[in-house]
Amino acid sequence: MWLLKWFCIGLVSFGAGIGSACAQAPWPAKVVRLIVPFPAGGATDILVRGFAQALSEQSGQSVVVENKPGAAGAIGSDIVAKAAPDGYTLLIGTSSTHSIGPHLSRVLPYDAQRDFTPIVELAVGTSLMVVSPTLKVANVAEFVALAKSSPRPLTYGSSGIGSIPHLMAAYFAAMAHIEATHIPYKGSSQSYPDLKEGQIDFLFDSIVSAMPQVKAGHVRALAVTGKARSPLAPELPTVAESGVGQYATSTWFGVLGPRAMPPALVAQIHGASIKALKTPAMIARFAELGLDATASTPAEFAATIARDYAMWGEVIRSNNISDQ
């Protein structure tokens, strides 16, 4: 095998064609590491463990999940940014790690836009806009009218400064031309008692977290944040349908590798990932988590990252949001 390797290098050195013998080796030939930059047990971790199992079954090689939490995803992301571009150390990135976090942290040990290779977007998650049952509104238009006539700015909760629920609500307020005051909590679950009692007026939260509260009558759902209605709540319009411009937000989850990965290798990993995403187990897992499978091409995924990076960057700058 080593003779073939040096033979190929020699051919390249002398400018000769390398031929089929030097083509990209089949992937994977050994254990694949999927780095999750968040703690075990969260939505990202649950999604990835199902994906890892399906990918292992499709590829015939072990795919292990390693949780490397810390620094809002930067610790795990840095491991992959500095890994060899051989396809055996991959990152499960999210909107938080690549479209939001770089705008919030003054110092990162990598460039989130330059130091990674987008491979495949796995899924997107939509959120719900929910309001306190103490508000006498039945839809987004009535909510906006109430906010504009209120003698005080309405208040919204979130799972923390710079979190996706925070940014979704700030973006909504800007597009709806209303004043709203942010009240951060340590987690979305802690905000619901105050929302139920009218201590805060509204919030945005993942559809999986919010729907039990809606069904229990603790809060009222007005709309979904995505481009299309959700099969988990088809009766709810989108925010854009409800008259707030072109508002559309979601949370993406995807596979990225280090920079400078060979295109042929990216294609192999992408193909194996698509097969894994189409398995009955993964389809069921997406439904359980309230996610929509996207299975994008690498180019489409790169475009999504760039688009969200620009959008969330503008929201963060215009609202002077910082995690410092």
N, C-alpha and C positions, 0 to 999 in steps of 0.2 A: 504493500500500500504506500509505504514511504517512497519507494522508487517511482511510483506513478506521480506522487506529489511533486518530487523534484524534477521529473521529466516535464511536467506541465509548466513549472516555474521557468525551466530552461527554455521552453518554447516561447513563453511570453517575453523573456529577456532578449531573445533574438528576433522578436517581431513576427514569429510564425503563428499560424492559426492554432488554437488550442484544441479544437475538435470536441467531440462528444465526451471523451474521457475526462475532460476537465470541467464539464458543466457543473452547475450547482448540485451538490450531493443531496440525496433524498433527506427530507426532514420529517420527523425527528429521528435521530439515531441514538439518543440518550435522553435522560430525564429532563423535562422542561419545568422551569420554575416560573410560576405566576406570582408576581409580587403585588400584594394588596396593601396600599399605604394607609390603611385604616384598621381599627381593632376588629377582632373576630366577633361575629354575631350580628353585625349590621347588615343593611340591605345589600351593600356592595359585596360583602363577604359571602352572603347567602347565594347571590347570583353567581359569583365566581366559582364557588365549590360545585355547583351543578354544571357549569360550563367546563370546569377542569375534568370532571368525570366523563362528560360526553366527548371532550376532545381526546382524552386518553383512550376511550373505546374506539374512536374513529381512527386514531393514529397508531394504536398498538404500542404506545410508549407511556410510561408514567408521567403524569402532569401533577405537580405538587403545588399547593397554595401556601404561600408564606406571608403572614401578616407582619408588616413592618410599619406600625403606626408612629405618629409623632410629627410635630411641626406642621400640622394641617395638611399632611400628605407629602411633605417635602422630603422626609427621611427615606421613605420607600421609593419615591420617584428618583432620588439621587442615586440609589443603588443601581437602578436600571440605566440611568443616563451615563453612568461610568462603566457599565458592563460591556463585554465584548459583543459586537454586532452579529452574533452567530445564531440568534433565534432561540437560545436556551435560557435566557433571562428576560422575561417580558413583564410589562407593567399593565395593571388594570387601572387605567386613568379615568377620571370623571370630570365633569364641568368644574368642580371645585379645584382639582389639581392643575388643570391646564387653561381654563378660560377665566377663572376668578382669582385663584390664589396668587398668580404672578402680579396682579394689580394691587394686592393687599400687603404683600411682603416686600420690604425695601431691599432685602438681601436674600437671594437664593443661590445655592451652589451650582446651579445650572440655568440654562436658558430654556424655558418651557416650550418656546416656539421652534428653537433651533436644534436642541439636543435630543430629539425623539423622532422616531419614524412611525407615523400613524399606520396601523395595519387593518383594523376592522372596528367599526362601531357596532357594539353588540345590541344595545337597546337604548330607548329613551323612556323616561318616566314623566308623567304629567302630574300636575298638582291641582288642588282645588282652592278656590277663593271662598272662604267661609266667614260668616259674620255672627255676631252675638244675636241670640234670639230676642234680646231686648230692643233691637233696632227694628223699626216698622218698615222694612223694605223686603221686597220679594224678588228683586232682580238687580242687575248691575246698574241699569239706568236710574232706578230709584235710589240706589246707594250713592251714586255720584251726585244726584240732585240733593240728597240729604247732606252730603259732605260739603257741598258748595254753600248751602244755606245755614250750616251749623255755626254757632257763635265761637266755637273752639275747633281746633284741628282734631280730626278723628285719630284714634290711636290704633296701632297694629303691633302684634307680637311676632316674635321669630325665635329660632333656636340659637341665636347669637349674632353679634355684629359681623357682617360680611358673609353670613350664611346665605344659601340660595333663597330660603323664604324671606329673608330681609331684603335681598336685591329684587326679588319678584314683586314685593309690595312697593318698594321705592320706585321701580320702573312703572308699575301700574299708576301710582299717584302722579307721576310726571306726565304719563300719556293721557290720563283722565283730567289733568289740570286741577288737582285738588291738593289741599294741605293735609298732611298726615304726620303724626309723631311716632317714632319707633320706640318700642319697649322690648328690649332683648331679654330672653330667658336662657336658662342653661340647657334647655331642650324643648322641643315643641310640645311634648306631653305636659310640661309644667305650665304652659300657657292656656290650656283648655279650661281649667276651672275659672280663671279670670275672664275668659271670653264668654263662658256660659253665664256668668253673673253680671256681665256688662262692664267689668273693670277695664277691659280693652274692647275695641269695636270690631276688628277684623284681623285675619291673617291668611297667609298662603301656606299650605302644607301638602305633603305628598298624598296622593289619593288613597293609598293604603292606610296611612295613619289617620287621615281625616274622615273617611267613610264610616267607621264605627261610631265616631262622635256625632256624625250627621244622622245615622240610623237610630241612635239613642235619643235624638231630639235635643242634644246639648248645644248644638250649633246649627246654623242654616247654611247650606251650600248655594252659591249663586252661579258659579261658572267653573269651567276647567281652563287651564292655562295654555294647553297645546294648540296646534294648528287645526286639529280635528277633535270631534267629540270622543269621549272615552267609552269603550264597551262596558266598563265597570259602572258608568253612570250616563247612559245614552240620552237621558232626558235633560241633562244639563248642557246649555249652550257653551261655546267657547267665549272667552272674554272679548275677542274681536267680533264675534257674532253679536255680542251684546252692545256694540257700539263704541268700543274703545280702540279706535284706530286699527293698526295692524299688530296689536299686541299678541305675542306668541312666545312662550317660554317653556323650557323643559329641562330635564337633567339627563345628560348622556353618560353612558358607560362604554368603554372601549379598550381594545388591546393596542399597546404601543411598545415599540422596541427602542433600543438605542439608535442614535443617528448613524447614517452611512450603512444601513443594512442593504445588501445586494437586492435589487428588484426581484430576481428570480426566487430568492428566499422569502421575501415578503409575499409573493404570489403563492408559494407553497403553504405558508402559515395561514394566509387568508382563505385559501381553498379548504383547508382542514377545519378552520373555524366555521365556515359557512355550513359544512356538513354537520358539525356539532350542533349548530343553532337550529337545524331543521329536525332534530330528533324529537320524538314525542315527549321525552323527559324535559327537554329545555322549553318546549312549547308550554308544557304544564307549569314549569317554574316561572316563566314570564307572566302567565295568567295569575299565579299566586301572588306575585310581587306587584301586580298592576303595571307591568312594563310592556312596551311595544317593541318587538324585535325589529331591528333595522337592517342588519347584515349588509352594511354599506361597503363600497369599494374603498381602497386606501385613499384615492383622490377625493371621494365624497366625504370621507371622515376628516381628512385634512381641511376641507372647506368648512365643515361644521365647526371644528375647533377654532379656525380663524374668524368665522362669523361671530361666534359666541364670545371670543376673546375681545373683539372690537365692541360688541354690544355691552357686555358687562363692564368693560373698562370705562365706557362713557357713563354708565350708571354710577359706578364707584367714584369717578372724578366729579361728576356733577353734584353728588350728594356728600362729597368730602368724607367718604367712608374709609376708615383705616383700622387695622387690627392691632396697631401699635399702642 
